[in-house]
Amino acid sequence: MDRNEAYLEIEERKTLVRILVSHMCMLSGKEDFYPPSSLKEKLAKAIVTAFPCLAVPCHEGSSFTNYTHY
């Protein structure tokens, strides 16, 4: 499929989020649904690094830089 813009369809985004959240929960070592915030932040940074089109510019003074939760 050819695309003119860098983006993910809604279903593609949901699939990506499901896969990554499942992996993140397993990385926490307990397979729980409450991984530490530091792990969630690392995953968010990795996603934006790999997929810059998913970056969401944050407002000035925010503690977050170009990533947010869904």
PDB file of N, CA, C and O in Angstrom:
ATOM      1  N   MET A   1       0.846  -1.174   0.000  1.00  0.00           N
ATOM      2  CA  MET A   1       0.000   0.000   0.000  1.00  0.00           C
ATOM      3  C   MET A   1       0.894   1.241   0.000  1.00  0.00           C
ATOM      4  O   MET A   1       1.777   1.383   0.846  1.00  0.00           O
ATOM      5  N   ASP A   2       0.655   2.122  -0.947  1.00  0.00           N
ATOM      6  CA  ASP A   2       1.400   3.375  -1.017  1.00  0.00           C
ATOM      7  C   ASP A   2       0.652   4.459  -0.256  1.00  0.00           C
ATOM      8  O   ASP A   2      -0.575   4.550  -0.309  1.00  0.00           O
ATOM      9  N   ARG A   3       1.413   5.269   0.447  1.00  0.00           N
ATOM     10  CA  ARG A   3       0.825   6.383   1.196  1.00  0.00           C
ATOM     11  C   ARG A   3       1.586   7.649   0.881  1.00  0.00           C
ATOM     12  O   ARG A   3       2.795   7.623   0.649  1.00  0.00           O
ATOM     13  N   ASN A   4       0.879   8.742   0.875  1.00  0.00           N
ATOM     14  CA  ASN A   4       1.516  10.032   0.631  1.00  0.00           C
ATOM     15  C   ASN A   4       1.995  10.680   1.916  1.00  0.00           C
ATOM     16  O   ASN A   4       2.867  11.548   1.885  1.00  0.00           O
ATOM     17  N   GLU A   5       1.440  10.272   3.038  1.00  0.00           N
ATOM     18  CA  GLU A   5       1.790  10.857   4.329  1.00  0.00           C
ATOM     19  C   GLU A   5       2.195   9.754   5.298  1.00  0.00           C
ATOM     20  O   GLU A   5       1.797   8.598   5.153  1.00  0.00           O
ATOM     21  N   ALA A   6       2.992  10.136   6.283  1.00  0.00           N
ATOM     22  CA  ALA A   6       3.389   9.185   7.322  1.00  0.00           C
ATOM     23  C   ALA A   6       2.319   9.195   8.409  1.00  0.00           C
ATOM     24  O   ALA A   6       2.206  10.155   9.171  1.00  0.00           O
ATOM     25  N   TYR A   7       1.554   8.145   8.472  1.00  0.00           N
ATOM     26  CA  TYR A   7       0.522   8.039   9.493  1.00  0.00           C
ATOM     27  C   TYR A   7       0.115   6.579   9.637  1.00  0.00           C
ATOM     28  O   TYR A   7       0.470   5.746   8.804  1.00  0.00           O
ATOM     29  N   LEU A   8      -0.614   6.279  10.669  1.00  0.00           N
ATOM     30  CA  LEU A   8      -1.184   4.953  10.863  1.00  0.00           C
ATOM     31  C   LEU A   8      -2.695   5.075  10.865  1.00  0.00           C
ATOM     32  O   LEU A   8      -3.254   6.022  11.418  1.00  0.00           O
ATOM     33  N   GLU A   9      -3.345   4.114  10.244  1.00  0.00           N
ATOM     34  CA  GLU A   9      -4.803   4.040  10.322  1.00  0.00           C
ATOM     35  C   GLU A   9      -5.180   3.712  11.764  1.00  0.00           C
ATOM     36  O   GLU A   9      -4.340   3.238  12.528  1.00  0.00           O
ATOM     37  N   ILE A  10      -6.411   3.955  12.137  1.00  0.00           N
ATOM     38  CA  ILE A  10      -6.861   3.711  13.508  1.00  0.00           C
ATOM     39  C   ILE A  10      -6.646   2.255  13.900  1.00  0.00           C
ATOM     40  O   ILE A  10      -6.144   1.980  14.989  1.00  0.00           O
ATOM     41  N   GLU A  11      -7.016   1.325  13.036  1.00  0.00           N
ATOM     42  CA  GLU A  11      -6.845  -0.097  13.357  1.00  0.00           C
ATOM     43  C   GLU A  11      -5.369  -0.476  13.471  1.00  0.00           C
ATOM     44  O   GLU A  11      -5.009  -1.303  14.308  1.00  0.00           O
ATOM     45  N   GLU A  12      -4.517   0.115  12.642  1.00  0.00           N
ATOM     46  CA  GLU A  12      -3.078  -0.142  12.734  1.00  0.00           C
ATOM     47  C   GLU A  12      -2.529   0.381  14.058  1.00  0.00           C
ATOM     48  O   GLU A  12      -1.717  -0.282  14.703  1.00  0.00           O
ATOM     49  N   ARG A  13      -2.971   1.563  14.457  1.00  0.00           N
ATOM     50  CA  ARG A  13      -2.520   2.145  15.718  1.00  0.00           C
ATOM     51  C   ARG A  13      -2.952   1.272  16.888  1.00  0.00           C
ATOM     52  O   ARG A  13      -2.163   1.019  17.798  1.00  0.00           O
ATOM     53  N   LYS A  14      -4.193   0.813  16.871  1.00  0.00           N
ATOM     54  CA  LYS A  14      -4.696  -0.038  17.953  1.00  0.00           C
ATOM     55  C   LYS A  14      -3.913  -1.342  18.034  1.00  0.00           C
ATOM     56  O   LYS A  14      -3.592  -1.810  19.126  1.00  0.00           O
ATOM     57  N   THR A  15      -3.606  -1.928  16.882  1.00  0.00           N
ATOM     58  CA  THR A  15      -2.823  -3.165  16.861  1.00  0.00           C
ATOM     59  C   THR A  15      -1.431  -2.924  17.419  1.00  0.00           C
ATOM     60  O   THR A  15      -0.940  -3.714  18.225  1.00  0.00           O
ATOM     61  N   LEU A  16      -0.795  -1.846  17.000  1.00  0.00           N
ATOM     62  CA  LEU A  16       0.537  -1.507  17.499  1.00  0.00           C
ATOM     63  C   LEU A  16       0.513  -1.303  19.009  1.00  0.00           C
ATOM     64  O   LEU A  16       1.380  -1.813  19.717  1.00  0.00           O
ATOM     65  N   VAL A  17      -0.461  -0.570  19.499  1.00  0.00           N
ATOM     66  CA  VAL A  17      -0.566  -0.311  20.938  1.00  0.00           C
ATOM     67  C   VAL A  17      -0.776  -1.617  21.696  1.00  0.00           C
ATOM     68  O   VAL A  17      -0.152  -1.831  22.735  1.00  0.00           O
ATOM     69  N   ARG A  18      -1.644  -2.491  21.194  1.00  0.00           N
ATOM     70  CA  ARG A  18      -1.897  -3.778  21.861  1.00  0.00           C
ATOM     71  C   ARG A  18      -0.624  -4.601  21.973  1.00  0.00           C
ATOM     72  O   ARG A  18      -0.327  -5.156  23.031  1.00  0.00           O
ATOM     73  N   ILE A  19       0.127  -4.680  20.882  1.00  0.00           N
ATOM     74  CA  ILE A  19       1.371  -5.455  20.873  1.00  0.00           C
ATOM     75  C   ILE A  19       2.378  -4.870  21.852  1.00  0.00           C
ATOM     76  O   ILE A  19       2.985  -5.602  22.633  1.00  0.00           O
ATOM     77  N   LEU A  20       2.558  -3.561  21.814  1.00  0.00           N
ATOM     78  CA  LEU A  20       3.563  -2.923  22.663  1.00  0.00           C
ATOM     79  C   LEU A  20       3.188  -2.957  24.138  1.00  0.00           C
ATOM     80  O   LEU A  20       4.055  -3.153  24.990  1.00  0.00           O
ATOM     81  N   VAL A  21       1.920  -2.771  24.449  1.00  0.00           N
ATOM     82  CA  VAL A  21       1.496  -2.818  25.854  1.00  0.00           C
ATOM     83  C   VAL A  21       1.652  -4.231  26.395  1.00  0.00           C
ATOM     84  O   VAL A  21       2.074  -4.412  27.537  1.00  0.00           O
ATOM     85  N   SER A  22       1.319  -5.229  25.594  1.00  0.00           N
ATOM     86  CA  SER A  22       1.503  -6.617  26.016  1.00  0.00           C
ATOM     87  C   SER A  22       2.974  -6.894  26.307  1.00  0.00           C
ATOM     88  O   SER A  22       3.311  -7.517  27.314  1.00  0.00           O
ATOM     89  N   HIS A  23       3.842  -6.429  25.420  1.00  0.00           N
ATOM     90  CA  HIS A  23       5.283  -6.620  25.614  1.00  0.00           C
ATOM     91  C   HIS A  23       5.765  -5.880  26.861  1.00  0.00           C
ATOM     92  O   HIS A  23       6.564  -6.411  27.632  1.00  0.00           O
ATOM     93  N   MET A  24       5.282  -4.666  27.057  1.00  0.00           N
ATOM     94  CA  MET A  24       5.685  -3.871  28.217  1.00  0.00           C
ATOM     95  C   MET A  24       5.271  -4.563  29.518  1.00  0.00           C
ATOM     96  O   MET A  24       6.038  -4.585  30.480  1.00  0.00           O
ATOM     97  N   CYS A  25       4.072  -5.120  29.548  1.00  0.00           N
ATOM     98  CA  CYS A  25       3.609  -5.806  30.757  1.00  0.00           C
ATOM     99  C   CYS A  25       4.474  -7.022  31.051  1.00  0.00           C
ATOM    100  O   CYS A  25       4.732  -7.332  32.214  1.00  0.00           O
ATOM    101  N   MET A  26       4.923  -7.713  30.012  1.00  0.00           N
ATOM    102  CA  MET A  26       5.794  -8.867  30.215  1.00  0.00           C
ATOM    103  C   MET A  26       7.181  -8.433  30.675  1.00  0.00           C
ATOM    104  O   MET A  26       7.825  -9.146  31.445  1.00  0.00           O
ATOM    105  N   LEU A  27       7.654  -7.266  30.212  1.00  0.00           N
ATOM    106  CA  LEU A  27       8.971  -6.772  30.615  1.00  0.00           C
ATOM    107  C   LEU A  27       9.029  -6.415  32.094  1.00  0.00           C
ATOM    108  O   LEU A  27      10.101  -6.435  32.699  1.00  0.00           O
ATOM    109  N   SER A  28       7.880  -6.090  32.676  1.00  0.00           N
ATOM    110  CA  SER A  28       7.879  -5.703  34.086  1.00  0.00           C
ATOM    111  C   SER A  28       8.208  -6.892  34.978  1.00  0.00           C
ATOM    112  O   SER A  28       8.456  -6.724  36.172  1.00  0.00           O
ATOM    113  N   GLY A  29       8.211  -8.105  34.399  1.00  0.00           N
ATOM    114  CA  GLY A  29       8.622  -9.283  35.142  1.00  0.00           C
ATOM    115  C   GLY A  29       7.513  -9.968  35.896  1.00  0.00           C
ATOM    116  O   GLY A  29       7.673 -11.113  36.318  1.00  0.00           O
ATOM    117  N   LYS A  30       6.398  -9.305  36.076  1.00  0.00           N
ATOM    118  CA  LYS A  30       5.311  -9.886  36.856  1.00  0.00           C
ATOM    119  C   LYS A  30       4.084 -10.161  36.001  1.00  0.00           C
ATOM    120  O   LYS A  30       3.093 -10.706  36.487  1.00  0.00           O
ATOM    121  N   GLU A  31       4.148  -9.785  34.736  1.00  0.00           N
ATOM    122  CA  GLU A  31       3.012  -9.885  33.825  1.00  0.00           C
ATOM    123  C   GLU A  31       1.775  -9.243  34.432  1.00  0.00           C
ATOM    124  O   GLU A  31       0.662  -9.750  34.297  1.00  0.00           O
ATOM    125  N   ASP A  32       1.991  -8.119  35.103  1.00  0.00           N
ATOM    126  CA  ASP A  32       0.853  -7.385  35.655  1.00  0.00           C
ATOM    127  C   ASP A  32       0.494  -6.242  34.710  1.00  0.00           C
ATOM    128  O   ASP A  32       1.191  -6.005  33.723  1.00  0.00           O
ATOM    129  N   PHE A  33      -0.564  -5.553  35.006  1.00  0.00           N
ATOM    130  CA  PHE A  33      -1.000  -4.464  34.145  1.00  0.00           C
ATOM    131  C   PHE A  33      -0.602  -3.103  34.700  1.00  0.00           C
ATOM    132  O   PHE A  33      -1.152  -2.082  34.289  1.00  0.00           O
ATOM    133  N   TYR A  34       0.348  -3.081  35.627  1.00  0.00           N
ATOM    134  CA  TYR A  34       0.798  -1.832  36.231  1.00  0.00           C
ATOM    135  C   TYR A  34       2.317  -1.736  36.184  1.00  0.00           C
ATOM    136  O   TYR A  34       2.961  -1.709  37.233  1.00  0.00           O
ATOM    137  N   PRO A  35       2.904  -1.684  34.984  1.00  0.00           N
ATOM    138  CA  PRO A  35       4.356  -1.545  34.904  1.00  0.00           C
ATOM    139  C   PRO A  35       4.778  -0.182  35.446  1.00  0.00           C
ATOM    140  O   PRO A  35       3.975   0.752  35.466  1.00  0.00           O
ATOM    141  N   PRO A  36       6.017  -0.061  35.880  1.00  0.00           N
ATOM    142  CA  PRO A  36       6.484   1.214  36.429  1.00  0.00           C
ATOM    143  C   PRO A  36       6.438   2.338  35.391  1.00  0.00           C
ATOM    144  O   PRO A  36       6.573   2.102  34.190  1.00  0.00           O
ATOM    145  N   SER A  37       6.248   3.549  35.877  1.00  0.00           N
ATOM    146  CA  SER A  37       6.171   4.719  34.994  1.00  0.00           C
ATOM    147  C   SER A  37       7.431   4.880  34.156  1.00  0.00           C
ATOM    148  O   SER A  37       7.364   5.307  33.004  1.00  0.00           O
ATOM    149  N   SER A  38       8.574   4.540  34.729  1.00  0.00           N
ATOM    150  CA  SER A  38       9.828   4.677  33.981  1.00  0.00           C
ATOM    151  C   SER A  38       9.824   3.779  32.744  1.00  0.00           C
ATOM    152  O   SER A  38      10.329   4.175  31.693  1.00  0.00           O
ATOM    153  N   LEU A  39       9.265   2.588  32.858  1.00  0.00           N
ATOM    154  CA  LEU A  39       9.187   1.677  31.718  1.00  0.00           C
ATOM    155  C   LEU A  39       8.219   2.214  30.665  1.00  0.00           C
ATOM    156  O   LEU A  39       8.479   2.112  29.466  1.00  0.00           O
ATOM    157  N   LYS A  40       7.104   2.784  31.118  1.00  0.00           N
ATOM    158  CA  LYS A  40       6.133   3.355  30.180  1.00  0.00           C
ATOM    159  C   LYS A  40       6.743   4.536  29.434  1.00  0.00           C
ATOM    160  O   LYS A  40       6.507   4.708  28.238  1.00  0.00           O
ATOM    161  N   GLU A  41       7.525   5.350  30.138  1.00  0.00           N
ATOM    162  CA  GLU A  41       8.158   6.501  29.498  1.00  0.00           C
ATOM    163  C   GLU A  41       9.207   6.056  28.490  1.00  0.00           C
ATOM    164  O   GLU A  41       9.309   6.635  27.409  1.00  0.00           O
ATOM    165  N   LYS A  42       9.988   5.032  28.829  1.00  0.00           N
ATOM    166  CA  LYS A  42      10.990   4.515  27.893  1.00  0.00           C
ATOM    167  C   LYS A  42      10.320   3.975  26.634  1.00  0.00           C
ATOM    168  O   LYS A  42      10.807   4.192  25.524  1.00  0.00           O
ATOM    169  N   LEU A  43       9.204   3.274  26.808  1.00  0.00           N
ATOM    170  CA  LEU A  43       8.487   2.740  25.660  1.00  0.00           C
ATOM    171  C   LEU A  43       7.951   3.874  24.787  1.00  0.00           C
ATOM    172  O   LEU A  43       8.035   3.806  23.561  1.00  0.00           O
ATOM    173  N   ALA A  44       7.405   4.908  25.409  1.00  0.00           N
ATOM    174  CA  ALA A  44       6.882   6.050  24.651  1.00  0.00           C
ATOM    175  C   ALA A  44       7.995   6.712  23.842  1.00  0.00           C
ATOM    176  O   ALA A  44       7.792   7.054  22.677  1.00  0.00           O
ATOM    177  N   LYS A  45       9.154   6.894  24.443  1.00  0.00           N
ATOM    178  CA  LYS A  45      10.286   7.499  23.729  1.00  0.00           C
ATOM    179  C   LYS A  45      10.730   6.616  22.566  1.00  0.00           C
ATOM    180  O   LYS A  45      11.044   7.118  21.486  1.00  0.00           O
ATOM    181  N   ALA A  46      10.757   5.297  22.787  1.00  0.00           N
ATOM    182  CA  ALA A  46      11.168   4.373  21.732  1.00  0.00           C
ATOM    183  C   ALA A  46      10.178   4.387  20.568  1.00  0.00           C
ATOM    184  O   ALA A  46      10.581   4.324  19.407  1.00  0.00           O
ATOM    185  N   ILE A  47       8.891   4.470  20.880  1.00  0.00           N
ATOM    186  CA  ILE A  47       7.868   4.507  19.831  1.00  0.00           C
ATOM    187  C   ILE A  47       8.033   5.753  18.976  1.00  0.00           C
ATOM    188  O   ILE A  47       8.002   5.676  17.748  1.00  0.00           O
ATOM    189  N   VAL A  48       8.208   6.903  19.623  1.00  0.00           N
ATOM    190  CA  VAL A  48       8.336   8.159  18.880  1.00  0.00           C
ATOM    191  C   VAL A  48       9.638   8.190  18.084  1.00  0.00           C
ATOM    192  O   VAL A  48       9.688   8.782  17.006  1.00  0.00           O
ATOM    193  N   THR A  49      10.681   7.564  18.600  1.00  0.00           N
ATOM    194  CA  THR A  49      11.940   7.488  17.860  1.00  0.00           C
ATOM    195  C   THR A  49      11.769   6.630  16.608  1.00  0.00           C
ATOM    196  O   THR A  49      12.246   6.987  15.531  1.00  0.00           O
ATOM    197  N   ALA A  50      11.085   5.495  16.760  1.00  0.00           N
ATOM    198  CA  ALA A  50      10.882   4.586  15.632  1.00  0.00           C
ATOM    199  C   ALA A  50       9.819   5.084  14.655  1.00  0.00           C
ATOM    200  O   ALA A  50       9.919   4.864  13.448  1.00  0.00           O
ATOM    201  N   PHE A  51       8.805   5.757  15.189  1.00  0.00           N
ATOM    202  CA  PHE A  51       7.687   6.233  14.372  1.00  0.00           C
ATOM    203  C   PHE A  51       7.458   7.722  14.644  1.00  0.00           C
ATOM    204  O   PHE A  51       6.535   8.069  15.380  1.00  0.00           O
ATOM    205  N   PRO A  52       8.274   8.604  14.071  1.00  0.00           N
ATOM    206  CA  PRO A  52       8.148  10.040  14.343  1.00  0.00           C
ATOM    207  C   PRO A  52       6.762  10.607  14.019  1.00  0.00           C
ATOM    208  O   PRO A  52       6.355  11.616  14.595  1.00  0.00           O
ATOM    209  N   CYS A  53       6.042   9.963  13.104  1.00  0.00           N
ATOM    210  CA  CYS A  53       4.708  10.467  12.753  1.00  0.00           C
ATOM    211  C   CYS A  53       3.729  10.324  13.911  1.00  0.00           C
ATOM    212  O   CYS A  53       2.655  10.925  13.877  1.00  0.00           O
ATOM    213  N   LEU A  54       4.071   9.545  14.934  1.00  0.00           N
ATOM    214  CA  LEU A  54       3.191   9.382  16.090  1.00  0.00           C
ATOM    215  C   LEU A  54       3.468  10.403  17.187  1.00  0.00           C
ATOM    216  O   LEU A  54       2.764  10.436  18.197  1.00  0.00           O
ATOM    217  N   ALA A  55       4.485  11.234  16.996  1.00  0.00           N
ATOM    218  CA  ALA A  55       4.810  12.247  18.003  1.00  0.00           C
ATOM    219  C   ALA A  55       3.695  13.275  18.079  1.00  0.00           C
ATOM    220  O   ALA A  55       3.134  13.680  17.061  1.00  0.00           O
ATOM    221  N   VAL A  56       3.389  13.685  19.279  1.00  0.00           N
ATOM    222  CA  VAL A  56       2.377  14.713  19.506  1.00  0.00           C
ATOM    223  C   VAL A  56       3.081  15.881  20.175  1.00  0.00           C
ATOM    224  O   VAL A  56       3.515  15.760  21.320  1.00  0.00           O
ATOM    225  N   PRO A  57       3.204  17.017  19.482  1.00  0.00           N
ATOM    226  CA  PRO A  57       3.873  18.164  20.094  1.00  0.00           C
ATOM    227  C   PRO A  57       3.161  18.579  21.382  1.00  0.00           C
ATOM    228  O   PRO A  57       1.944  18.762  21.398  1.00  0.00           O
ATOM    229  N   CYS A  58       3.916  18.722  22.435  1.00  0.00           N
ATOM    230  CA  CYS A  58       3.352  19.120  23.727  1.00  0.00           C
ATOM    231  C   CYS A  58       3.523  20.623  23.911  1.00  0.00           C
ATOM    232  O   CYS A  58       4.413  21.237  23.323  1.00  0.00           O
ATOM    233  N   HIS A  59       2.672  21.198  24.723  1.00  0.00           N
ATOM    234  CA  HIS A  59       2.713  22.637  24.933  1.00  0.00           C
ATOM    235  C   HIS A  59       3.955  23.046  25.725  1.00  0.00           C
ATOM    236  O   HIS A  59       4.549  22.238  26.440  1.00  0.00           O
ATOM    237  N   GLU A  60       4.326  24.288  25.584  1.00  0.00           N
ATOM    238  CA  GLU A  60       5.504  24.851  26.253  1.00  0.00           C
ATOM    239  C   GLU A  60       5.395  24.671  27.761  1.00  0.00           C
ATOM    240  O   GLU A  60       4.340  24.928  28.342  1.00  0.00           O
ATOM    241  N   GLY A  61       6.460  24.239  28.389  1.00  0.00           N
ATOM    242  CA  GLY A  61       6.483  24.079  29.834  1.00  0.00           C
ATOM    243  C   GLY A  61       6.025  22.714  30.306  1.00  0.00           C
ATOM    244  O   GLY A  61       6.049  22.428  31.503  1.00  0.00           O
ATOM    245  N   SER A  62       5.604  21.864  29.370  1.00  0.00           N
ATOM    246  CA  SER A  62       5.159  20.520  29.736  1.00  0.00           C
ATOM    247  C   SER A  62       6.369  19.673  30.106  1.00  0.00           C
ATOM    248  O   SER A  62       7.465  19.891  29.591  1.00  0.00           O
ATOM    249  N   SER A  63       6.172  18.715  30.994  1.00  0.00           N
ATOM    250  CA  SER A  63       7.270  17.824  31.361  1.00  0.00           C
ATOM    251  C   SER A  63       7.464  16.745  30.295  1.00  0.00           C
ATOM    252  O   SER A  63       8.458  16.020  30.327  1.00  0.00           O
ATOM    253  N   PHE A  64       6.534  16.633  29.363  1.00  0.00           N
ATOM    254  CA  PHE A  64       6.633  15.639  28.304  1.00  0.00           C
ATOM    255  C   PHE A  64       7.175  16.282  27.036  1.00  0.00           C
ATOM    256  O   PHE A  64       6.941  17.461  26.771  1.00  0.00           O
ATOM    257  N   THR A  65       7.899  15.491  26.261  1.00  0.00           N
ATOM    258  CA  THR A  65       8.476  15.992  25.029  1.00  0.00           C
ATOM    259  C   THR A  65       8.059  15.102  23.867  1.00  0.00           C
ATOM    260  O   THR A  65       8.585  14.001  23.707  1.00  0.00           O
ATOM    261  N   ASN A  66       7.131  15.565  23.069  1.00  0.00           N
ATOM    262  CA  ASN A  66       6.729  14.912  21.828  1.00  0.00           C
ATOM    263  C   ASN A  66       6.171  13.505  21.970  1.00  0.00           C
ATOM    264  O   ASN A  66       6.253  12.729  21.018  1.00  0.00           O
ATOM    265  N   TYR A  67       5.623  13.153  23.085  1.00  0.00           N
ATOM    266  CA  TYR A  67       4.918  11.884  23.182  1.00  0.00           C
ATOM    267  C   TYR A  67       3.817  12.002  24.212  1.00  0.00           C
ATOM    268  O   TYR A  67       3.875  12.824  25.126  1.00  0.00           O
ATOM    269  N   THR A  68       2.835  11.180  24.046  1.00  0.00           N
ATOM    270  CA  THR A  68       1.689  11.201  24.943  1.00  0.00           C
ATOM    271  C   THR A  68       1.057   9.821  24.948  1.00  0.00           C
ATOM    272  O   THR A  68       1.409   8.980  24.121  1.00  0.00           O
ATOM    273  N   HIS A  69       0.150   9.577  25.847  1.00  0.00           N
ATOM    274  CA  HIS A  69      -0.542   8.288  25.886  1.00  0.00           C
ATOM    275  C   HIS A  69      -1.755   8.332  24.972  1.00  0.00           C
ATOM    276  O   HIS A  69      -2.187   9.406  24.554  1.00  0.00           O
ATOM    277  N   TYR A  70      -2.292   7.188  24.670  1.00  0.00           N
ATOM    278  CA  TYR A  70      -3.477   7.103  23.803  1.00  0.00           C
ATOM    279  C   TYR A  70      -4.710   6.996  24.641  1.00  0.00           C
ATOM    280  O   TYR A  70      -5.815   6.914  24.106  1.00  0.00           O
TER     281      TYR A  70
END
